[in-house]
Amino acid sequence: MIPPGLVIAAPRSGSGKTTLALGLMRAFRRRGLKVVGLKCGPDYIDPGFHQAATGRPGANLDSWAMSPALLRAIGEEAARDADLVLCEGLMGLFDGVPAPEGRSGSSADIAAAFGWPVLLVLDVSGQSQSAGAAALGCKLYDSRIEIRGVILNRVGSDRHRRLATQAIEQASLPTLGALPRSTEIALPERHLGLVQAGETSELEARLDRLADFVEAHVDVDRIFALAASSPSSASAEAAPPLPPAQRIAVARDEAFSFLYPHLEQSWRRAGAELRFFSPLADEAPPADCDFCWLPGGYPELHAGRLAAARNFLSGVRRFAATRPVHGECGGYMVLGRSLIDSSSAAHDMIGLLGLVSSFATRRMTLGYRQATLLRDGPLGRKDTRYRGHEFHYATIVEPGGDEPFAEVKDAHGSTPVLAGGRRGDVTGSFFHLIAPVEQGRTG
């Protein structure tokens, strides 16, 4: 049995899901409960805040990228021994991509898959009684899920709260709290979302202030009572991503941090050893490893320091002379010849691939992707398919003429395109790997 859980969702982005989720996680932890925070969808930043708020590692749950069996296995493993699961939604409650029922990537899919009720966050700024229509619409839209309560956010006055509450209660939904407008609890942001948890100053104090804020305006005890358990599953065995090697050197610091918790866990469970090193501290990949992984992150914000990290740059080059290296998104950019920062200054990078990337010439690229490998390698044999996503603002201004790494298409039926680069055993692309495509699945 999975511990009692709730999905914290909203009709749209920017409604206050993260504020409420982090406040509740820290508030329940302060009450002595073992809380685990999960995240719907591919966001790799929020889980770091969840872990800071709860003191326990969390995970991403993605119904488009993960098979039902893998989704269930990750949820059950993350929630093991917890008293309460709080799963933060993504975007709007029903937002996803065209797919069979349960596989769209929406927060509603996760609520339905695990049987967790929904706690709906409504940003009522600019409206009052109309909040009742929004709540009722969410309640009736999808019969697979149950909305058990509503939290109002950005409430301007007691009258504002009263009018919105009365309208929502006409939809037979309880209002469990009303958060007033406040600028004092906001977390710092930048181009890919929140500033990472490890970089946020005075994070513990900020989380405690969030908990104080939520406890002052929300009925925390009633919210706990709304949570529902989910029966354990005896479904088919999950197929997690296999480790690319026995000993994996993984770059990890403020420039390289986007490695999904479930990947680390599945690699370790399969017997792999992960050895972390910091490029910003001018560390080279450990020489006794078999494979080097440069994850995504924010190299565009640290391009000067990376260009000056001679031991790191030469160390990766030495490593690649005899062993495979792979870069995802930011890691892919650093494997290239040069990275142009926001001020248009060019910085020499590792040069194992030929691309030149630019953060001065920006274009947001965001969405699910399915990648098919074009050659055998540590990530799998030719034609192995993975699901994942892209999210970056950088552009490639010079492709560099490398052999492509994979054939990639989006979740909306786009024509597949060649993507990424390969030179010998060095590979990279903007694609963030989440999970393999299960056998027998088409598309």
TORKOL-4160 file (C-alpha; in steps of 0.2 Angstrom, whole numbers, padded with zeros to 4 digits, m for minus):
443
<pt num="1" X="0000" Y="0000" Z="0000"/>
<pt num="2" X="0007" Y="0017" Z="m0005"/>
<pt num="3" X="0005" Y="0030" Z="0009"/>
<pt num="4" X="m0009" Y="0043" Z="0009"/>
<pt num="5" X="m0006" Y="0056" Z="m0005"/>
<pt num="6" X="m0013" Y="0071" Z="m0013"/>
<pt num="7" X="m0010" Y="0079" Z="m0030"/>
<pt num="8" X="m0008" Y="0098" Z="m0028"/>
<pt num="9" X="m0014" Y="0105" Z="m0045"/>
<pt num="10" X="m0021" Y="0121" Z="m0053"/>
<pt num="11" X="m0031" Y="0126" Z="m0069"/>
<pt num="12" X="m0015" Y="0135" Z="m0076"/>
<pt num="13" X="0003" Y="0138" Z="m0072"/>
<pt num="14" X="0008" Y="0152" Z="m0060"/>
<pt num="15" X="m0007" Y="0149" Z="m0049"/>
<pt num="16" X="0003" Y="0145" Z="m0033"/>
<pt num="17" X="0006" Y="0126" Z="m0034"/>
<pt num="18" X="0024" Y="0127" Z="m0028"/>
<pt num="19" X="0021" Y="0140" Z="m0014"/>
<pt num="20" X="0007" Y="0129" Z="m0007"/>
<pt num="21" X="0016" Y="0112" Z="m0010"/>
<pt num="22" X="0033" Y="0118" Z="m0002"/>
<pt num="23" X="0023" Y="0126" Z="0013"/>
<pt num="24" X="0013" Y="0110" Z="0016"/>
<pt num="25" X="0028" Y="0099" Z="0014"/>
<pt num="26" X="0038" Y="0109" Z="0027"/>
<pt num="27" X="0023" Y="0111" Z="0039"/>
<pt num="28" X="0019" Y="0092" Z="0039"/>
<pt num="29" X="0038" Y="0088" Z="0042"/>
<pt num="30" X="0038" Y="0100" Z="0057"/>
<pt num="31" X="0024" Y="0090" Z="0064"/>
<pt num="32" X="0035" Y="0075" Z="0064"/>
<pt num="33" X="0028" Y="0067" Z="0048"/>
<pt num="34" X="0038" Y="0058" Z="0035"/>
<pt num="35" X="0033" Y="0067" Z="0020"/>
<pt num="36" X="0039" Y="0064" Z="0002"/>
<pt num="37" X="0037" Y="0076" Z="m0012"/>
<pt num="38" X="0034" Y="0070" Z="m0030"/>
<pt num="39" X="0033" Y="0080" Z="m0046"/>
<pt num="40" X="0022" Y="0077" Z="m0061"/>
<pt num="41" X="0031" Y="0079" Z="m0077"/>
<pt num="42" X="0049" Y="0082" Z="m0082"/>
<pt num="43" X="0053" Y="0097" Z="m0072"/>
<pt num="44" X="0070" Y="0094" Z="m0064"/>
<pt num="45" X="0071" Y="0109" Z="m0053"/>
<pt num="46" X="0056" Y="0107" Z="m0041"/>
<pt num="47" X="0062" Y="0090" Z="m0034"/>
<pt num="48" X="0077" Y="0098" Z="m0027"/>
<pt num="49" X="0066" Y="0110" Z="m0017"/>
<pt num="50" X="0055" Y="0096" Z="m0012"/>
<pt num="51" X="0069" Y="0086" Z="m0005"/>
<pt num="52" X="0075" Y="0102" Z="0005"/>
<pt num="53" X="0057" Y="0104" Z="0012"/>
<pt num="54" X="0055" Y="0086" Z="0017"/>
<pt num="55" X="0072" Y="0080" Z="0020"/>
<pt num="56" X="0068" Y="0065" Z="0009"/>
<pt num="57" X="0073" Y="0062" Z="m0009"/>
<pt num="58" X="0058" Y="0063" Z="m0021"/>
<pt num="59" X="0055" Y="0059" Z="m0040"/>
<pt num="60" X="0047" Y="0064" Z="m0056"/>
<pt num="61" X="0031" Y="0055" Z="m0062"/>
<pt num="62" X="0028" Y="0057" Z="m0080"/>
<pt num="63" X="0014" Y="0047" Z="m0089"/>
<pt num="64" X="0020" Y="0051" Z="m0106"/>
<pt num="65" X="0038" Y="0047" Z="m0105"/>
<pt num="66" X="0036" Y="0032" Z="m0092"/>
<pt num="67" X="0027" Y="0016" Z="m0095"/>
<pt num="68" X="0013" Y="0012" Z="m0083"/>
<pt num="69" X="0024" Y="m0001" Z="m0074"/>
<pt num="70" X="0039" Y="0011" Z="m0072"/>
<pt num="71" X="0028" Y="0025" Z="m0067"/>
<pt num="72" X="0021" Y="0014" Z="m0053"/>
<pt num="73" X="0038" Y="0007" Z="m0048"/>
<pt num="74" X="0045" Y="0024" Z="m0046"/>
<pt num="75" X="0031" Y="0031" Z="m0036"/>
<pt num="76" X="0031" Y="0016" Z="m0024"/>
<pt num="77" X="0050" Y="0017" Z="m0022"/>
<pt num="78" X="0050" Y="0035" Z="m0018"/>
<pt num="79" X="0035" Y="0034" Z="m0006"/>
<pt num="80" X="0042" Y="0019" Z="0004"/>
<pt num="81" X="0040" Y="0021" Z="0023"/>
<pt num="82" X="0033" Y="0039" Z="0021"/>
<pt num="83" X="0017" Y="0045" Z="0031"/>
<pt num="84" X="0011" Y="0056" Z="0017"/>
<pt num="85" X="0014" Y="0059" Z="m0002"/>
<pt num="86" X="0012" Y="0077" Z="m0009"/>
<pt num="87" X="0013" Y="0077" Z="m0028"/>
<pt num="88" X="0015" Y="0094" Z="m0036"/>
<pt num="89" X="0007" Y="0095" Z="m0053"/>
<pt num="90" X="0013" Y="0104" Z="m0069"/>
<pt num="91" X="0005" Y="0118" Z="m0079"/>
<pt num="92" X="m0014" Y="0116" Z="m0078"/>
<pt num="93" X="m0022" Y="0100" Z="m0071"/>
<pt num="94" X="m0027" Y="0093" Z="m0088"/>
<pt num="95" X="m0013" Y="0099" Z="m0099"/>
<pt num="96" X="m0004" Y="0086" Z="m0109"/>
<pt num="97" X="0000" Y="0080" Z="m0126"/>
<pt num="98" X="m0011" Y="0070" Z="m0138"/>
<pt num="99" X="m0010" Y="0052" Z="m0132"/>
<pt num="100" X="m0021" Y="0037" Z="m0127"/>
<pt num="101" X="m0030" Y="0040" Z="m0110"/>
<pt num="102" X="m0018" Y="0040" Z="m0096"/>
<pt num="103" X="m0002" Y="0043" Z="m0106"/>
<pt num="104" X="m0004" Y="0062" Z="m0110"/>
<pt num="105" X="0009" Y="0068" Z="m0097"/>
<pt num="106" X="m0005" Y="0078" Z="m0087"/>
<pt num="107" X="m0006" Y="0079" Z="m0068"/>
<pt num="108" X="m0024" Y="0072" Z="m0070"/>
<pt num="109" X="m0015" Y="0056" Z="m0077"/>
<pt num="110" X="m0005" Y="0054" Z="m0061"/>
<pt num="111" X="m0020" Y="0057" Z="m0050"/>
<pt num="112" X="m0029" Y="0044" Z="m0059"/>
<pt num="113" X="m0015" Y="0031" Z="m0060"/>
<pt num="114" X="m0012" Y="0032" Z="m0041"/>
<pt num="115" X="m0029" Y="0036" Z="m0035"/>
<pt num="116" X="m0024" Y="0051" Z="m0026"/>
<pt num="117" X="m0037" Y="0065" Z="m0024"/>
<pt num="118" X="m0033" Y="0083" Z="m0030"/>
<pt num="119" X="m0031" Y="0098" Z="m0020"/>
<pt num="120" X="m0035" Y="0112" Z="m0032"/>
<pt num="121" X="m0026" Y="0129" Z="m0031"/>
<pt num="122" X="m0036" Y="0144" Z="m0038"/>
<pt num="123" X="m0028" Y="0160" Z="m0042"/>
<pt num="124" X="m0043" Y="0172" Z="m0039"/>
<pt num="125" X="m0034" Y="0188" Z="m0043"/>
<pt num="126" X="m0046" Y="0198" Z="m0054"/>
<pt num="127" X="m0061" Y="0187" Z="m0050"/>
<pt num="128" X="m0073" Y="0182" Z="m0036"/>
<pt num="129" X="m0088" Y="0172" Z="m0040"/>
<pt num="130" X="m0081" Y="0166" Z="m0056"/>
<pt num="131" X="m0069" Y="0155" Z="m0046"/>
<pt num="132" X="m0084" Y="0144" Z="m0043"/>
<pt num="133" X="m0086" Y="0141" Z="m0061"/>
<pt num="134" X="m0068" Y="0137" Z="m0063"/>
<pt num="135" X="m0068" Y="0125" Z="m0048"/>
<pt num="136" X="m0084" Y="0116" Z="m0055"/>
<pt num="137" X="m0077" Y="0114" Z="m0072"/>
<pt num="138" X="m0062" Y="0106" Z="m0065"/>
<pt num="139" X="m0072" Y="0095" Z="m0054"/>
<pt num="140" X="m0083" Y="0089" Z="m0069"/>
<pt num="141" X="m0070" Y="0088" Z="m0083"/>
<pt num="142" X="m0062" Y="0071" Z="m0080"/>
<pt num="143" X="m0072" Y="0057" Z="m0071"/>
<pt num="144" X="m0056" Y="0048" Z="m0067"/>
<pt num="145" X="m0051" Y="0060" Z="m0054"/>
<pt num="146" X="m0058" Y="0067" Z="m0038"/>
<pt num="147" X="m0056" Y="0085" Z="m0032"/>
<pt num="148" X="m0058" Y="0085" Z="m0013"/>
<pt num="149" X="m0054" Y="0103" Z="m0009"/>
<pt num="150" X="m0049" Y="0120" Z="m0015"/>
<pt num="151" X="m0036" Y="0133" Z="m0009"/>
<pt num="152" X="m0038" Y="0151" Z="m0014"/>
<pt num="153" X="m0023" Y="0161" Z="m0019"/>
<pt num="154" X="m0019" Y="0179" Z="m0021"/>
<pt num="155" X="m0034" Y="0184" Z="m0011"/>
<pt num="156" X="m0036" Y="0203" Z="m0009"/>
<pt num="157" X="m0048" Y="0206" Z="0005"/>
<pt num="158" X="m0060" Y="0197" Z="0017"/>
<pt num="159" X="m0074" Y="0201" Z="0006"/>
<pt num="160" X="m0065" Y="0194" Z="m0009"/>
<pt num="161" X="m0062" Y="0178" Z="0000"/>
<pt num="162" X="m0080" Y="0177" Z="0006"/>
<pt num="163" X="m0087" Y="0179" Z="m0012"/>
<pt num="164" X="m0075" Y="0166" Z="m0020"/>
<pt num="165" X="m0078" Y="0154" Z="m0006"/>
<pt num="166" X="m0097" Y="0155" Z="m0007"/>
<pt num="167" X="m0096" Y="0152" Z="m0026"/>
<pt num="168" X="m0085" Y="0137" Z="m0024"/>
<pt num="169" X="m0096" Y="0129" Z="m0010"/>
<pt num="170" X="m0110" Y="0130" Z="m0022"/>
<pt num="171" X="m0101" Y="0118" Z="m0033"/>
<pt num="172" X="m0100" Y="0106" Z="m0017"/>
<pt num="173" X="m0082" Y="0109" Z="m0015"/>
<pt num="174" X="m0074" Y="0114" Z="0002"/>
<pt num="175" X="m0063" Y="0129" Z="0003"/>
<pt num="176" X="m0048" Y="0124" Z="0015"/>
<pt num="177" X="m0039" Y="0140" Z="0015"/>
<pt num="178" X="m0036" Y="0157" Z="0007"/>
<pt num="179" X="m0018" Y="0164" Z="0004"/>
<pt num="180" X="m0017" Y="0182" Z="0003"/>
<pt num="181" X="m0007" Y="0192" Z="m0009"/>
<pt num="182" X="0011" Y="0192" Z="m0004"/>
<pt num="183" X="0028" Y="0197" Z="m0011"/>
<pt num="184" X="0038" Y="0192" Z="0004"/>
<pt num="185" X="0038" Y="0173" Z="0001"/>
<pt num="186" X="0043" Y="0172" Z="m0017"/>
<pt num="187" X="0057" Y="0162" Z="m0022"/>
<pt num="188" X="0070" Y="0169" Z="m0034"/>
<pt num="189" X="0068" Y="0164" Z="m0053"/>
<pt num="190" X="0078" Y="0164" Z="m0069"/>
<pt num="191" X="0076" Y="0159" Z="m0087"/>
<pt num="192" X="0073" Y="0140" Z="m0084"/>
<pt num="193" X="0062" Y="0143" Z="m0069"/>
<pt num="194" X="0067" Y="0144" Z="m0050"/>
<pt num="195" X="0085" Y="0146" Z="m0045"/>
<pt num="196" X="0090" Y="0129" Z="m0040"/>
<pt num="197" X="0088" Y="0124" Z="m0022"/>
<pt num="198" X="0106" Y="0122" Z="m0019"/>
<pt num="199" X="0109" Y="0140" Z="m0025"/>
<pt num="200" X="0095" Y="0149" Z="m0016"/>
<pt num="201" X="0101" Y="0159" Z="m0001"/>
<pt num="202" X="0094" Y="0156" Z="0016"/>
<pt num="203" X="0084" Y="0141" Z="0009"/>
<pt num="204" X="0079" Y="0134" Z="0026"/>
<pt num="205" X="0073" Y="0150" Z="0032"/>
<pt num="206" X="0063" Y="0153" Z="0016"/>
<pt num="207" X="0055" Y="0136" Z="0018"/>
<pt num="208" X="0050" Y="0139" Z="0036"/>
<pt num="209" X="0043" Y="0156" Z="0031"/>
<pt num="210" X="0033" Y="0147" Z="0018"/>
<pt num="211" X="0027" Y="0134" Z="0031"/>
<pt num="212" X="0022" Y="0148" Z="0043"/>
<pt num="213" X="0012" Y="0157" Z="0029"/>
<pt num="214" X="0003" Y="0142" Z="0024"/>
<pt num="215" X="m0001" Y="0136" Z="0042"/>
<pt num="216" X="m0008" Y="0154" Z="0046"/>
<pt num="217" X="m0020" Y="0153" Z="0031"/>
<pt num="218" X="m0024" Y="0135" Z="0027"/>
<pt num="219" X="m0033" Y="0121" Z="0037"/>
<pt num="220" X="m0018" Y="0109" Z="0037"/>
<pt num="221" X="m0026" Y="0096" Z="0047"/>
<pt num="222" X="m0041" Y="0095" Z="0035"/>
<pt num="223" X="m0029" Y="0093" Z="0021"/>
<pt num="224" X="m0021" Y="0079" Z="0029"/>
<pt num="225" X="m0037" Y="0070" Z="0032"/>
<pt num="226" X="m0041" Y="0072" Z="0013"/>
<pt num="227" X="m0026" Y="0061" Z="0007"/>
<pt num="228" X="m0030" Y="0044" Z="0001"/>
<pt num="229" X="m0019" Y="0028" Z="0000"/>
<pt num="230" X="m0016" Y="0019" Z="m0016"/>
<pt num="231" X="m0015" Y="0000" Z="m0017"/>
<pt num="232" X="0002" Y="m0008" Z="m0022"/>
<pt num="233" X="0002" Y="m0014" Z="m0039"/>
<pt num="234" X="0007" Y="m0032" Z="m0046"/>
<pt num="235" X="0009" Y="m0025" Z="m0064"/>
<pt num="236" X="0022" Y="m0031" Z="m0076"/>
<pt num="237" X="0040" Y="m0028" Z="m0071"/>
<pt num="238" X="0046" Y="m0011" Z="m0075"/>
<pt num="239" X="0060" Y="m0007" Z="m0088"/>
<pt num="240" X="0070" Y="0007" Z="m0080"/>
<pt num="241" X="0085" Y="0014" Z="m0090"/>
<pt num="242" X="0100" Y="0003" Z="m0089"/>
<pt num="243" X="0116" Y="0011" Z="m0083"/>
<pt num="244" X="0128" Y="0015" Z="m0097"/>
<pt num="245" X="0143" Y="0008" Z="m0088"/>
<pt num="246" X="0149" Y="0000" Z="m0071"/>
<pt num="247" X="0158" Y="0016" Z="m0065"/>
<pt num="248" X="0150" Y="0032" Z="m0071"/>
<pt num="249" X="0159" Y="0049" Z="m0069"/>
<pt num="250" X="0145" Y="0062" Z="m0067"/>
<pt num="251" X="0148" Y="0081" Z="m0067"/>
<pt num="252" X="0138" Y="0089" Z="m0053"/>
<pt num="253" X="0139" Y="0107" Z="m0047"/>
<pt num="254" X="0129" Y="0124" Z="m0051"/>
<pt num="255" X="0133" Y="0122" Z="m0069"/>
<pt num="256" X="0128" Y="0103" Z="m0071"/>
<pt num="257" X="0114" Y="0097" Z="m0061"/>
<pt num="258" X="0099" Y="0091" Z="m0071"/>
<pt num="259" X="0100" Y="0072" Z="m0068"/>
<pt num="260" X="0084" Y="0064" Z="m0064"/>
<pt num="261" X="0083" Y="0055" Z="m0047"/>
<pt num="262" X="0075" Y="0040" Z="m0054"/>
<pt num="263" X="0090" Y="0038" Z="m0066"/>
<pt num="264" X="0102" Y="0039" Z="m0052"/>
<pt num="265" X="0092" Y="0026" Z="m0042"/>
<pt num="266" X="0089" Y="0014" Z="m0056"/>
<pt num="267" X="0108" Y="0014" Z="m0061"/>
<pt num="268" X="0113" Y="0011" Z="m0043"/>
<pt num="269" X="0100" Y="m0003" Z="m0042"/>
<pt num="270" X="0108" Y="m0011" Z="m0057"/>
<pt num="271" X="0125" Y="m0011" Z="m0048"/>
<pt num="272" X="0133" Y="0004" Z="m0056"/>
<pt num="273" X="0144" Y="0016" Z="m0045"/>
<pt num="274" X="0141" Y="0035" Z="m0048"/>
<pt num="275" X="0157" Y="0046" Z="m0045"/>
<pt num="276" X="0153" Y="0065" Z="m0045"/>
<pt num="277" X="0165" Y="0078" Z="m0049"/>
<pt num="278" X="0164" Y="0097" Z="m0051"/>
<pt num="279" X="0169" Y="0106" Z="m0067"/>
<pt num="280" X="0167" Y="0123" Z="m0058"/>
<pt num="281" X="0180" Y="0117" Z="m0045"/>
<pt num="282" X="0191" Y="0112" Z="m0060"/>
<pt num="283" X="0190" Y="0094" Z="m0057"/>
<pt num="284" X="0192" Y="0081" Z="m0070"/>
<pt num="285" X="0182" Y="0065" Z="m0072"/>
<pt num="286" X="0189" Y="0052" Z="m0060"/>
<pt num="287" X="0201" Y="0042" Z="m0070"/>
<pt num="288" X="0195" Y="0025" Z="m0064"/>
<pt num="289" X="0178" Y="0027" Z="m0072"/>
<pt num="290" X="0171" Y="0019" Z="m0087"/>
<pt num="291" X="0160" Y="0032" Z="m0094"/>
<pt num="292" X="0158" Y="0051" Z="m0092"/>
<pt num="293" X="0141" Y="0059" Z="m0091"/>
<pt num="294" X="0139" Y="0078" Z="m0092"/>
<pt num="295" X="0121" Y="0082" Z="m0088"/>
<pt num="296" X="0111" Y="0098" Z="m0091"/>
<pt num="297" X="0111" Y="0113" Z="m0081"/>
<pt num="298" X="0117" Y="0131" Z="m0083"/>
<pt num="299" X="0134" Y="0131" Z="m0091"/>
<pt num="300" X="0129" Y="0147" Z="m0100"/>
<pt num="301" X="0129" Y="0157" Z="m0084"/>
<pt num="302" X="0147" Y="0150" Z="m0080"/>
<pt num="303" X="0155" Y="0150" Z="m0097"/>
<pt num="304" X="0170" Y="0160" Z="m0092"/>
<pt num="305" X="0174" Y="0149" Z="m0077"/>
<pt num="306" X="0172" Y="0133" Z="m0087"/>
<pt num="307" X="0184" Y="0140" Z="m0100"/>
<pt num="308" X="0197" Y="0144" Z="m0087"/>
<pt num="309" X="0195" Y="0126" Z="m0079"/>
<pt num="310" X="0210" Y="0119" Z="m0088"/>
<pt num="311" X="0211" Y="0103" Z="m0078"/>
<pt num="312" X="0193" Y="0100" Z="m0081"/>
<pt num="313" X="0194" Y="0103" Z="m0100"/>
<pt num="314" X="0210" Y="0093" Z="m0103"/>
<pt num="315" X="0204" Y="0079" Z="m0091"/>
<pt num="316" X="0188" Y="0076" Z="m0101"/>
<pt num="317" X="0198" Y="0076" Z="m0117"/>
<pt num="318" X="0210" Y="0063" Z="m0109"/>
<pt num="319" X="0195" Y="0053" Z="m0103"/>
<pt num="320" X="0187" Y="0053" Z="m0121"/>
<pt num="321" X="0203" Y="0046" Z="m0129"/>
<pt num="322" X="0199" Y="0029" Z="m0122"/>
<pt num="323" X="0181" Y="0029" Z="m0115"/>
<pt num="324" X="0164" Y="0036" Z="m0120"/>
<pt num="325" X="0157" Y="0053" Z="m0115"/>
<pt num="326" X="0140" Y="0059" Z="m0116"/>
<pt num="327" X="0132" Y="0077" Z="m0114"/>
<pt num="328" X="0114" Y="0081" Z="m0111"/>
<pt num="329" X="0108" Y="0099" Z="m0116"/>
<pt num="330" X="0121" Y="0110" Z="m0106"/>
<pt num="331" X="0133" Y="0096" Z="m0106"/>
<pt num="332" X="0131" Y="0095" Z="m0125"/>
<pt num="333" X="0135" Y="0113" Z="m0126"/>
<pt num="334" X="0151" Y="0111" Z="m0116"/>
<pt num="335" X="0157" Y="0097" Z="m0127"/>
<pt num="336" X="0157" Y="0109" Z="m0142"/>
<pt num="337" X="0170" Y="0121" Z="m0148"/>
<pt num="338" X="0163" Y="0136" Z="m0141"/>
<pt num="339" X="0149" Y="0144" Z="m0130"/>
<pt num="340" X="0144" Y="0161" Z="m0133"/>
<pt num="341" X="0137" Y="0169" Z="m0117"/>
<pt num="342" X="0123" Y="0182" Z="m0115"/>
<pt num="343" X="0135" Y="0197" Z="m0118"/>
<pt num="344" X="0140" Y="0189" Z="m0135"/>
<pt num="345" X="0157" Y="0184" Z="m0128"/>
<pt num="346" X="0164" Y="0167" Z="m0135"/>
<pt num="347" X="0172" Y="0155" Z="m0123"/>
<pt num="348" X="0182" Y="0140" Z="m0129"/>
<pt num="349" X="0174" Y="0123" Z="m0122"/>
<pt num="350" X="0180" Y="0105" Z="m0123"/>
<pt num="351" X="0180" Y="0104" Z="m0142"/>
<pt num="352" X="0176" Y="0085" Z="m0143"/>
<pt num="353" X="0161" Y="0090" Z="m0154"/>
<pt num="354" X="0161" Y="0103" Z="m0167"/>
<pt num="355" X="0146" Y="0114" Z="m0162"/>
<pt num="356" X="0146" Y="0132" Z="m0157"/>
<pt num="357" X="0131" Y="0136" Z="m0146"/>
<pt num="358" X="0124" Y="0153" Z="m0141"/>
<pt num="359" X="0115" Y="0160" Z="m0126"/>
<pt num="360" X="0116" Y="0178" Z="m0134"/>
<pt num="361" X="0105" Y="0172" Z="m0149"/>
<pt num="362" X="0090" Y="0165" Z="m0138"/>
<pt num="363" X="0075" Y="0155" Z="m0143"/>
<pt num="364" X="0065" Y="0145" Z="m0131"/>
<pt num="365" X="0064" Y="0126" Z="m0136"/>
<pt num="366" X="0052" Y="0116" Z="m0125"/>
<pt num="367" X="0043" Y="0100" Z="m0126"/>
<pt num="368" X="0042" Y="0081" Z="m0126"/>
<pt num="369" X="0054" Y="0071" Z="m0138"/>
<pt num="370" X="0056" Y="0053" Z="m0143"/>
<pt num="371" X="0074" Y="0049" Z="m0148"/>
<pt num="372" X="0080" Y="0034" Z="m0158"/>
<pt num="373" X="0098" Y="0030" Z="m0157"/>
<pt num="374" X="0107" Y="0030" Z="m0174"/>
<pt num="375" X="0122" Y="0019" Z="m0169"/>
<pt num="376" X="0126" Y="0006" Z="m0155"/>
<pt num="377" X="0134" Y="0014" Z="m0139"/>
<pt num="378" X="0133" Y="0014" Z="m0120"/>
<pt num="379" X="0115" Y="0021" Z="m0120"/>
<pt num="380" X="0109" Y="0006" Z="m0131"/>
<pt num="381" X="0110" Y="m0002" Z="m0147"/>
<pt num="382" X="0105" Y="0006" Z="m0164"/>
<pt num="383" X="0086" Y="0009" Z="m0165"/>
<pt num="384" X="0084" Y="0009" Z="m0146"/>
<pt num="385" X="0071" Y="0022" Z="m0142"/>
<pt num="386" X="0070" Y="0034" Z="m0127"/>
<pt num="387" X="0057" Y="0046" Z="m0121"/>
<pt num="388" X="0062" Y="0063" Z="m0114"/>
<pt num="389" X="0061" Y="0081" Z="m0117"/>
<pt num="390" X="0070" Y="0097" Z="m0122"/>
<pt num="391" X="0070" Y="0114" Z="m0112"/>
<pt num="392" X="0083" Y="0127" Z="m0117"/>
<pt num="393" X="0085" Y="0144" Z="m0123"/>
<pt num="394" X="0102" Y="0142" Z="m0132"/>
<pt num="395" X="0104" Y="0140" Z="m0150"/>
<pt num="396" X="0117" Y="0131" Z="m0161"/>
<pt num="397" X="0125" Y="0145" Z="m0172"/>
<pt num="398" X="0137" Y="0133" Z="m0180"/>
<pt num="399" X="0133" Y="0114" Z="m0181"/>
<pt num="400" X="0151" Y="0108" Z="m0184"/>
<pt num="401" X="0148" Y="0094" Z="m0196"/>
<pt num="402" X="0147" Y="0080" Z="m0183"/>
<pt num="403" X="0138" Y="0064" Z="m0187"/>
<pt num="404" X="0120" Y="0065" Z="m0179"/>
<pt num="405" X="0117" Y="0056" Z="m0162"/>
<pt num="406" X="0099" Y="0052" Z="m0164"/>
<pt num="407" X="0083" Y="0054" Z="m0174"/>
<pt num="408" X="0071" Y="0064" Z="m0164"/>
<pt num="409" X="0052" Y="0069" Z="m0165"/>
<pt num="410" X="0040" Y="0077" Z="m0154"/>
<pt num="411" X="0024" Y="0071" Z="m0146"/>
<pt num="412" X="0013" Y="0080" Z="m0159"/>
<pt num="413" X="0017" Y="0069" Z="m0174"/>
<pt num="414" X="0031" Y="0080" Z="m0181"/>
<pt num="415" X="0043" Y="0074" Z="m0195"/>
<pt num="416" X="0058" Y="0066" Z="m0187"/>
<pt num="417" X="0074" Y="0076" Z="m0188"/>
<pt num="418" X="0092" Y="0071" Z="m0185"/>
<pt num="419" X="0099" Y="0079" Z="m0169"/>
<pt num="420" X="0114" Y="0080" Z="m0158"/>
<pt num="421" X="0132" Y="0075" Z="m0163"/>
<pt num="422" X="0144" Y="0061" Z="m0162"/>
<pt num="423" X="0162" Y="0059" Z="m0164"/>
<pt num="424" X="0168" Y="0042" Z="m0161"/>
<pt num="425" X="0163" Y="0038" Z="m0143"/>
<pt num="426" X="0158" Y="0056" Z="m0139"/>
<pt num="427" X="0140" Y="0060" Z="m0140"/>
<pt num="428" X="0128" Y="0073" Z="m0135"/>
<pt num="429" X="0111" Y="0082" Z="m0139"/>
<pt num="430" X="0099" Y="0094" Z="m0131"/>
<pt num="431" X="0088" Y="0078" Z="m0127"/>
<pt num="432" X="0085" Y="0074" Z="m0109"/>
<pt num="433" X="0083" Y="0056" Z="m0106"/>
<pt num="434" X="0068" Y="0050" Z="m0095"/>
<pt num="435" X="0064" Y="0032" Z="m0099"/>
<pt num="436" X="0066" Y="0019" Z="m0113"/>
<pt num="437" X="0051" Y="0016" Z="m0124"/>
<pt num="438" X="0043" Y="m0001" Z="m0118"/>
<pt num="439" X="0044" Y="m0015" Z="m0130"/>
<pt num="440" X="0028" Y="m0017" Z="m0141"/>
<pt num="441" X="0024" Y="0002" Z="m0140"/>
<pt num="442" X="0023" Y="0011" Z="m0157"/>
<pt num="443" X="0025" Y="0029" Z="m0160"/>
